[in-house]
């Protein structure tokens, strides 16, 4: 084969950095954090089950969440060509159908890793992967509607990892306190997911993707996102007080006040400040998750 042909083939081959970019490491944090909260809330012994804890965190983040990102980028390649043309697939750095093959391969790899961690993890992984594909791929393409699309992501990112970790470490259905927290923080995550939609409003309108900013308008969607984040946390505070965990309730309450202060800037210009609020406001949100998990450990343990 001629040198020029070899050079052309090498240039067409995606670099490993493009694959990493497709997996979007920055998005791995929420499910990994939720899994960690599930581990803590269970009160189970980490010394005896540390391989599960490490494997579960890797599965929740780089594997299942990573799969969802690759699937989303493949089926969103036409929208991304408008909104973010520098992404690996629309830019041509991952050419042809390689993005789709990578999504399938990473799905199978996730199932393989889950099979090493037990039936609870396999079941949760199947649900998570099914929702990941349904979110982006036809015929379901849940992301076309911000109401149930964001709900699916919230469940996958927060509730499912939390529940799975606690269930495996406890060896049974987690206590009601754990289930309530997993559910409430999943609901709040619906608002967090809406924050991601402000950066792509124009392309979403053109491609008939009905995110909440498209459906409700920028200001209404921003207020709704903030409301959905705050209300479940207020319920968490009430529950913590009912469970006689006043210190944790005070911590979560203080974190809510911090989020409300940050929301004032976000609401002033949601399109401009959505990413900023995602960085700072969501940090306070997930800090409350940890405080709640520690408190529940004492109640349900």
C-alpha positions in Angstrom: 0.0 0.0 0.0 1.3 3.4 -0.9 2.6 5.7 1.9 0.0 8.4 0.9 -2.8 5.9 1.4 -1.5 4.8 4.8 -1.2 8.4 5.9 -4.8 9.1 4.8 -6.1 6.1 6.7 -4.2 7.2 9.8 -5.7 10.7 9.6 -9.2 9.3 9.3 -8.8 7.1 12.4 -10.3 8.8 15.5 -7.8 9.6 18.2 -8.3 8.2 21.7 -9.0 11.7 22.9 -12.1 11.9 20.7 -13.4 8.7 22.4 -12.8 10.2 25.8 -14.6 13.4 24.7 -17.6 11.4 23.6 -17.8 9.8 27.1 -17.9 13.3 28.7 -16.1 12.6 32.0 -17.5 15.8 33.5 -21.0 14.2 33.4 -19.9 11.1 35.4 -19.9 12.9 38.7 -23.7 12.9 39.6 -24.3 9.1 39.3 -20.9 8.3 40.9 -21.8 10.7 43.8 -25.3 9.2 44.1 -23.8 5.7 44.2 -21.5 6.8 47.0 -24.4 8.3 48.9 -26.2 5.0 48.6 -23.1 3.2 50.0 -22.9 5.6 52.9 -26.7 5.6 53.7 -26.8 1.8 53.8 -24.5 1.7 56.8 -22.9 -1.4 55.3 -19.3 -2.4 55.9 -17.0 -1.0 53.2 -14.0 -3.1 54.4 -15.9 -6.3 53.4 -17.4 -4.9 50.2 -14.8 -2.4 48.9 -14.5 -4.2 45.5 -18.2 -3.7 45.0 -18.0 0.0 46.0 -15.2 0.7 43.6 -16.7 -1.4 40.8 -20.1 0.2 41.3 -18.8 3.7 41.2 -16.9 3.0 38.0 -20.0 1.3 36.5 -22.2 4.2 37.4 -19.9 6.8 36.0 -17.5 5.9 33.1 -19.6 2.9 32.0 -23.3 3.5 32.2 -23.3 7.3 32.2 -20.5 7.2 29.6 -22.7 5.0 27.4 -25.6 7.4 27.7 -23.3 10.3 26.5 -22.1 8.4 23.4 -25.6 7.3 22.5 -26.9 10.9 22.9 -24.1 12.3 20.8 -24.7 9.8 18.0 -28.5 10.4 17.8 -28.0 14.2 18.3 -25.3 14.6 15.7 -27.6 16.6 13.4 -28.6 19.0 16.3 -25.0 19.3 17.4 -24.0 20.2 13.9 -26.0 23.4 14.5 -25.4 24.0 18.2 -21.9 22.5 18.8 -20.3 21.6 15.5 -16.9 21.0 17.2 -18.1 17.9 19.0 -16.3 14.7 17.9 -19.1 13.3 15.6 -20.3 16.4 13.7 -16.8 17.7 13.4 -15.7 14.4 11.7 -13.1 13.5 14.3 -15.2 10.3 14.9 -16.2 9.6 11.3 -18.9 7.4 9.7 -20.8 5.1 12.0 -18.0 4.6 14.5 -19.9 6.6 17.1 -22.8 4.1 16.9 -20.5 1.1 17.1 -18.7 2.7 20.1 -22.1 3.2 21.9 -23.0 -0.5 21.3 -19.6 -1.7 22.5 -19.7 0.4 25.6 -23.3 -0.9 26.4 -22.0 -4.5 26.2 -19.0 -3.7 28.3 -21.2 -2.1 30.9 -23.3 -5.2 31.1 -20.2 -7.4 31.4 -18.9 -5.3 34.4 -22.4 -5.4 36.0 -22.4 -9.2 35.8 -19.4 -9.2 38.1 -21.2 -7.3 40.8 -24.4 -9.3 41.4 -28.0 -9.6 40.2 -29.2 -6.3 41.8 -26.5 -4.4 39.9 -27.3 -6.3 36.6 -31.0 -5.4 37.0 -30.2 -1.7 37.7 -27.8 -1.5 34.9 -30.3 -3.0 32.4 -32.8 -0.3 33.5 -30.3 2.4 33.3 -29.0 1.4 29.8 -32.6 1.0 28.5 -33.4 4.5 29.7 -30.2 5.8 28.2 -31.0 4.4 24.8 -34.7 5.4 25.0 -33.7 8.9 26.0 -31.8 9.5 22.7 -32.7 6.9 20.2 -35.9 6.5 18.1 -38.7 5.4 18.3 -38.9 6.7 21.9 -36.4 9.5 21.9 -37.6 10.8 25.3 -35.4 13.8 25.1 -37.8 15.3 22.5 -39.9 16.3 25.5 -38.3 17.9 28.5 -41.0 16.7 30.9 -40.4 13.0 30.8 -36.9 13.1 29.2 -35.4 15.0 32.1 -37.3 12.7 34.5 -35.7 9.6 33.0 -32.2 11.2 33.4 -32.9 12.2 36.9 -33.8 8.7 37.8 -30.7 7.3 36.1 -28.3 9.9 37.6 -29.6 10.0 41.2 -32.2 7.5 42.3 -31.1 4.4 40.5 -27.4 4.5 41.6 -28.4 5.4 45.2 -31.0 2.6 45.5 -28.7 0.0 43.9 -25.7 0.7 46.2 -27.9 0.6 49.3 -29.8 -2.5 48.2 -26.6 -4.5 47.5 -24.8 -3.6 50.7 -27.8 -4.2 52.8 -28.7 -7.4 51.0 -32.4 -6.5 51.0 -34.8 -3.7 50.1 -33.5 -0.5 51.7 -35.3 1.2 54.5 -38.0 3.7 53.8 -35.7 6.6 54.8 -33.3 5.7 52.1 -36.0 5.2 49.5 -37.5 8.6 50.2 -34.1 10.4 49.8 -33.3 8.6 46.6 -36.7 9.5 45.2 -36.7 13.2 46.3 -33.2 13.9 45.0 -34.2 12.2 41.7 -37.1 14.6 41.4 -34.8 17.6 42.1 -32.4 16.4 39.4 -35.2 17.1 36.9 -34.5 20.8 37.5 -30.7 20.2 37.1 -31.2 18.5 33.8 -33.2 21.5 32.6 -30.2 23.7 33.2 -28.4 21.8 30.4 -31.0 22.8 27.9 -30.5 26.6 27.9 -27.3 26.3 25.8 -29.1 24.7 22.8 -32.4 26.5 22.5 -32.0 27.6 18.8 -30.9 24.2 17.5 -33.6 22.4 19.6 -36.3 24.7 18.1 -35.0 24.0 14.6 -34.9 20.2 15.2 -38.3 20.0 17.0 -36.8 19.1 20.3 -39.3 20.2 23.0 -37.1 21.0 25.9 -38.6 23.1 28.7 -36.9 26.3 27.6 -38.4 25.8 24.2 -41.9 24.9 25.6 -42.1 27.4 28.4 -39.8 30.1 27.3 -36.5 31.0 28.9 -37.7 32.8 32.0 -40.5 30.4 32.9 -38.3 27.4 32.4 -35.6 28.9 34.6 -38.0 29.6 37.4 -39.5 26.1 37.0 -36.0 24.5 37.1 -35.2 26.3 40.3 -38.5 25.4 41.9 -38.1 21.7 41.0 -34.6 21.7 42.6 -35.7 23.5 45.8 -39.0 21.9 46.7 -37.8 18.3 47.1 -34.9 19.5 49.3 -37.4 21.3 51.5 -39.3 18.0 51.9 -35.9 16.4 52.8 -35.4 19.0 55.5 -38.9 18.2 56.9 -38.2 14.5 56.8 -34.9 14.9 58.5 -36.5 16.9 61.3 -39.2 14.2 61.6 -36.4 11.6 61.9 -34.8 13.7 64.7 -31.8 14.5 62.5 -31.7 18.3 63.3 -28.1 18.9 62.5 -28.4 17.3 59.0 -31.7 19.3 58.5 -29.9 22.5 59.4 -27.1 21.7 56.9 -29.4 20.9 54.1 -31.5 24.0 54.9 -28.4 26.2 54.8 -27.4 24.7 51.4 -30.9 25.5 50.1 -30.4 29.1 51.1 -27.1 29.2 49.3 -28.8 27.9 46.1 -31.5 30.5 46.4 -28.9 33.2 46.6 -27.1 31.9 43.5 -30.4 31.5 41.6 -30.9 35.3 41.7 -28.0 35.7 39.2 -29.1 32.7 37.2 -32.7 34.1 36.8 -31.3 37.5 35.7 -29.9 35.9 32.5 -30.6 32.1 32.4 -29.0 31.5 29.0 -25.8 33.2 30.0 -25.6 31.9 33.6 -27.0 28.4 33.3 -23.6 26.8 33.1 -22.3 28.9 36.0 -25.3 27.9 38.1 -24.8 24.3 37.2 -21.3 24.5 38.6 -22.0 26.3 41.8 -25.6 25.6 42.6 -25.5 21.9 41.8 -22.4 21.6 44.1 -24.5 22.8 47.0 -27.3 20.4 45.9 -25.1 17.3 46.0 -23.5 18.4 49.2 -27.0 18.1 50.7 -27.3 14.6 49.3 -24.2 13.6 51.3 -25.4 15.2 54.5 -28.7 13.4 54.1 -27.0 10.1 53.4 -24.9 10.4 56.6 -28.0 11.2 58.6 -30.0 8.3 57.2 -27.1 5.9 58.0 -27.8 6.6 61.6 -31.6 6.2 61.3 -31.8 3.1 59.0 -28.5 1.5 60.0 
